[in-house]
């Protein structure tokens, strides 16, 4: 039986920001979506199972475009964000819309990962220094400079390992908290930009500037499958809550969705702009991704978010 194409799922597009959207993330309950934009804000939108939307709050305080955000791993009202050239990480409580802490870092940041126990946030900057923020003391506890490009990072579910994408074409698996290299996943011929783990911790997905995505098993760390349908660098990956689907996107105005279990494609969405980020809801089959941006007929700028759901 042929799987239903992602293009046949229900669809909604909303204007969420005053300028281009860069980053998306669902909270632990899957009831709220945070989005960060060039307009220097983080917006929190409540989303129910039928994709009815209600904007809850707007977080203001950044002085540059918000480029990356991560929700607290278990607290549904707290998140962290980084922006442009700012040399800091901002922590927020969405109930009050307040910036509860700002932690200074050595440089302008690009990527973040929040440990499952919530005690640490790993932050990678433009100078390839990874800072480990102790969220109990709200300060940088350790700094690790690297002599190679450091890109997206992700913790394993037990928090004992940190996966780090590199410009050398591999993903280093580091023990945590001592940050010692245990092994490397070598499956790309160019810098690896993105990494994702499924919720069951059965798979690791990696995406690179070689326009290839790789699917690895977590038992033997063998590449089970490669996805080569893209023509341009892959920059964002996301697994569905049940590990069934993997979304793949990057510097191309398309979004691919693959069925991990069957190995078949769920189809390709042709978009109006390349999606800067994509995120599966952690509770059910609902996919959010960055949509188009530009000016409307009145000259007002906007940035869209699109949704697909069953």
Secondary structure, DSSP 8 states (H G I E B T S, - for coil): -----GGGSEEEEEEEESS-EEEEEE-TTSSEEEEEETTSEEEEEEE-TT--EEEEEEEE--SS-EEEEEE-SS-TTEEEEEETT--EEEEEETTTTEEEEEEE-SS-EEEEEE-TTSSEEEEEETTSEEEEEETTTTEEEEEEE-SS-EEEEEE-TTSSEEEEEETTSEEEEEETTTTEEEEEEE--SS-EEEEEE-TTS-EEEEEETTS-EEEEETTT--EEEEE---SS-EEEEEE-TTS-EEEEEESSSEEEEEETTT--EEEEEE-SS--S-EEE-SSSSEEEEEEEEEE-TTS-EEEEEEEEE-
